[in-house]
């Protein structure tokens, strides 16, 4: 849970079928509301790479006027195939 107006660190680990961390190409972060409506796409730079296969983005919950839960998706391509991971963040005005 994160408070509305706060910043949350979104993080992903991209893994191959054998479980090894891999670096995909053209990594992007997409934000969706809980109905699946696409709200925004954010390109992920090398500065958001923590180590091989691990990426993060510090997302401001006010960026899209979010005041409830949202879904985030990190996506890219690895070996010319799509690779992605999704997660959900609950946003509340107060605890």
C-alpha positions, -999 to 999 in steps of 0.1 A, spaced: 0 0 0 12 35 -8 -3 68 1 -19 90 -26 6 116 -37 36 96 -26 64 80 -47 66 42 -50 96 23 -64 83 -2 -90 108 -30 -96 111 -60 -120 133 -90 -125 134 -103 -161 143 -140 -162 149 -165 -190 130 -198 -191 160 -213 -173 156 -188 -145 187 -166 -153 184 -129 -151 184 -113 -186 185 -78 -201 157 -72 -226 158 -46 -253 134 -15 -254 122 -18 -218 91 3 -211 68 7 -181 31 9 -187 5 20 -161 -31 8 -162 -61 15 -141 -80 -14 -125 -103 -17 -155 -72 -23 -178 -74 12 -193 -39 22 -204 -29 55 -187 7 61 -197 39 45 -211 73 54 -197 106 44 -215 131 29 -191 166 42 -194 199 25 -185 200 46 -154 170 26 -142 190 -7 -145 201 -19 -111 220 -49 -124 216 -76 -151 178 -82 -155 167 -59 -126 151 -26 -134 132 0 -113 113 32 -117 103 57 -90 67 64 -99 47 94 -85 11 82 -78 -2 117 -86 12 115 -122 -20 101 -136 -43 113 -109 -44 78 -94 -64 75 -61 -70 38 -61 -51 7 -71 -33 5 -104 -15 -21 -124 21 -16 -137 37 -36 -165 74 -37 -173 79 -50 -209 106 -54 -235 119 -80 -259 144 -108 -254 156 -131 -282 131 -113 -304 102 -124 -282 81 -103 -258 90 -105 -221 69 -88 -194 59 -87 -157 29 -71 -141 22 -61 -105 -5 -42 -86 -2 -13 -62 -29 -3 -38 -32 35 -33 -50 50 -3 -55 86 8 -47 77 45 -38 47 65 
